[in-house]
Amino acid sequence: MYSNSKLSVAILGTGAWGASLANLAAANGHQVRVWSRQGSQIQVVLKDVQIVLSAISMIGVRDVASQVQSFPLSPETIFVTATKGLDPETTCTPSQIWQTVFPNHAVVVLSGPNLSKEIQMELPAATVVASNIPTAAEIVQLVFSSGRFRVYTNPDPLGVELGGTLKNVIAIAAGVCDGLQLGTNAKAALVTRGLTEMVRIGNNWGAKTETFYGLSGLGDLLATCNSPLSRNYQVGYQLAGGKSLTETLENLQGTAEGVNTCRVLMQRAKQQNIPVPITEQVYRLLQGEATPRQALDELMLRDIKPEYNY
């Protein structure tokens, strides 16, 4: 593995998140090259690179990973994924796709309460880098850490990745909650039960419970459910205001990954028989099967039960 010297970093994806991460690495003196589908040829960006960071939307991950595979890379090259979503065909996470394509390389997940606009404004933030290979996570930690961006390591990449992915569905519900002006009590209940749902799904997939109570789970959930800067929150807020899903998505700057994640998650939850009441009502709302008010009523009128199953 690499020493703490300055590294060559390829950032795949030039959206707000990719640009923010590129700026952080460059500010630390690393050699950063950025690639977009409309920009330079990918082989130029990948030449002699030591870290490849993917910040592309979920829909492009499999295709880009295949493109990268066709070029020679050092066996020491570390892959970092900063994408939040689930593959619609396989229900795989982005890191699972990268690891399948590059089985002999270290793969690191980067996720946390990181609203891109705030990072671009140089406001303080923290994130998590997780890998099955601790030294790889530590190298990535050094590349992106700064006085305004605190990076923690974690040994549970699946949990870190699922936290960042699943919270997007709950954020849509949070946007609905605020759009309907349901108040602080309702929002607190929704976010808390949303976290319980995330833990239940994560445990079923093999992630550790404690990961969801960290920055990449609860931290990201709080940021995304409480900020109009969140695209997923905006989807819920606009739907509550009477806009159609098509109209809402057309007016968004960037991708609201929670819309696709919700559909894939419902498919997986049915296969695995996982109770996901909030996700289910978000799904009905997105499919046009329920109004925001009807979805709320369904959640409130569920059978009463204990808070925890001990």
N, C-alpha and C positions, 0 to 999 in steps of 0.2 A: 504493500500500500504506500501511497505517497506521503512524503514528509510535509511539514508545515510551510513549505516554500510556495511561491505564487504559482497558481495552476491555470491551465487553459480550460475555460468553461464555455460550452455551447448551450445556448438557451433556445429551445424550440418553441416558438409561439411569441408573437409580439403584441398580445393584448395587454391590458393594464397590469395584470398579475405578472406576466413574463417580463414586462419592462421594469416593474418594481424590483424583481429579483435580480435582473441584469444590473441595475443601478447599484444594488447592495454589494454584489460581488465585485463590480468594477471599482467601487469606492474603497474596497479592501486591497486594491492593487492587482487583482487577478485579470488575466487576459480574457475578455469576454467577447464572444461572437454570437450574433443573434440571427435566427433564421425564421422566415415566414414563407408561406406558400407562394406569396407574390414577390418575394425578395430573392436573395442570392441562392445559388445552387447549394443543396444540402451537403454535398461532398466537400465543398470548400470550408463550410462551417465545422465539419467533423474531422478535418485533417489534424492528426496528432493531438486530439482533444483528450483531456483526462476526466472531465465530468460532463455528462450530457443531462441537462435538465429539461424535462418536458412540461410545458405550461399550456398545452393546446387543449381545446375542448374535447369532451369525451368522444364525440362522434368521429374524431380524426385519429384517435390514439392507435388503433390497430394498424391503420394504413401507414402512419408515420413510422411506427416501430418496424414494419416490414421494409420501408425505404432505408432506414438506418442499418438494418441487418445486411443490406447488399454492399456495404462499404467496410473496408478493413478497420478494425479498432483494436487497440491494445487490450489484452485480457485483464489489465488493471483498471480499465475505464469503469467509472462508477455511474450508474443511471439514477437520476433523481426524478421522481414524479410529483408534480404539484397540481395535478388534475383531480377534481372531485366529481365522481359520477360512477355509473355502472354500465357495463356493455349490454346493450339491448338484446344481443343474440345469445350471449353466454352467461349473463349476470355477473361476469368477472369484474374485479376492480382494476383500475389502471396498472397498479404495481404487479398484479397477477399476469396481466398481458405482457408487460415488459419482461418479467421474469421467465415467462414461457418462451418468448422470442430469444432472450439472452440468459439461458439457464446457468451459465458459468460466471456471470458477472454479479457484482454487488448491486442491489437495488435499494434505494432509500426513499421513504415517503416523507414529504414536507407538507405539513398542514397545521393550521391554527387559526385563531381569531384575527384574520389579516385582511381587512378591507383595503383594497389596493389604493384607493384615493387617499386614505389617511397615511399610508406608508409613503406615497409620493409626496405628501406634505411634510414628511419627516417627523410625524408624530410618533411617540414611543409605541412599540408593539412587541409581542413575543410569539414564538412559533415552536413547533416540535419537529425534529427529524428522527425517523424511526427505521430500523433495519435489523435483520437477523444477524448482520455482521457489524458488531459494535464499532470497529475501527472505521468502517465506511461512514457510519453516522457521525462519528467524531470529526472526520475530515470535512464533511459537508457543513457541520456545525461551525467550524473555523472559517469556512469560505464566506458564510452569510452573516455571521455575528458582528454586531457593531454596538456603539453606545446608544443607538435608538432602536435596535432590532435584536432582542435577546432570544437565543436559540437553545432549546433543551433537547437532549437525546432521550430516546425511548426504545425498549427492546420489542415492542408489540406493533409492527408495521400495519397489520390488518386492522387492529383496533383504532390506530391513529387515522388510517385512511377511511374507515367506516364512519368515524365520528364526523369528519369533514363532509362526507357524502350524505349521510342520513339526516343531518341537521338541516339540510336544504329543504327537505319536505316539511319539517316542522316550521321552518321560517315562512313558508307559504301560508300555513295555518295562522301564524302570528300576524302576518300582514292582513289576513281576513279579520282577525280579532280586533286590530286597531282600526281597520277600515269600517267596521261595524260599530266602533266606539263602545266596546263591551267593558272597558275599564281595566284597572290594574289587577284586581282579584282574578278575573278570568284569564288574563295574560300570564300571571304567575302560575296558575293551575295548568294551563296549556303547556308552558315551557317545561314545568316539572314532570308532568305525565309524558311529555314528548321525550324527555331524557330517559325515563323508564322504558319507553318503547324502543329507543335506540340501544339501550343495554340489552334488552331481550333479544333483539335481532342480532346484535354483535355476539352475544354469548352463543347463540345458535350456530353462528358461522365460525366460532372458535376464537373470538377476540376476548381479551381480559376485561373484566368489569371495571377495574380501577382506571383503565385508560380513558374511559368515557367521563370520568370525573375530573379529568385534566384539561389542559389548554385546548387539545384537539377535539375534545368532546363538549363538555359543559362550556368551556371558554368560547369556542366557535359558535355554539348554540346561542349563547347570550349576545354575542356581537351581531349575529345574523338576524336574530329575532327582534332586535331593538333598533336597527338602523335603516333608515330610508335609503342608504347607500347600497344596501343588499338588493340584488336583482330578484332573488327569490321572495323576499319580503314584499317587494314592489308588485310581483305577480298577484299575491294574495290581496294586497291593498287595493289594487286596481279592479280585481274581480269583485271585491266587496262593494266597490263604487259603481258597479253595474256594467263595466266594460267586458267585452268578450275576451276569451283567451287569445284568439288570433290577433285582435287589436292590441292587446296588452304586449304580446311578444314582439309585434312589429315595431312598437315604440321603445323597446328596451335597447340600451346600449350594451351589447354583449349577450352571452348565453345564460339563461336561468337553468342551471343543471338540475334543479329539483323537479322540474316538469318531467323530464325523461326518467330520472331516478325513481320518482313515484310509481311510474308505470312498471318499470323493471322490478321494483321492490314488491309490488302487489303480486306479480307473477311468482316471484320466489317465495313470498310469504304463504301463498296458497299451496305451493308444492311442499313446503316444509311444515305447514300447519302452524304458523306463528301468528298469534293474535296481534294485529296492528290497527287498532281502532282509529287513531288519528290519521295515519297514512291512508286508510280506507276511505275516510270522508274527504280528504284532500283529492284522492283519486276520483271519487264521484263528482266532486266539484269541477275538476279539470276535464272530465269526460262530458260535462254538461248534464249529468244525471241528477244533480241536486243544486239548489241555490245555496249561497253562503249560509243563509239562515236555516235552511233545512239540514245542512251538514252539522251545524251547531246543535240543533235540536236532537239529532241522532246521537251525538256524543253525550249530551246532558241526560238523555233518557235511557242510557244503557243500564243494565241490571246493576244494583248496588253490590259492592264487594269489599274485601279488605284492601288496604293500600298495598301490602306486600303479601306474597305467598311464602310463608316461612317453612 
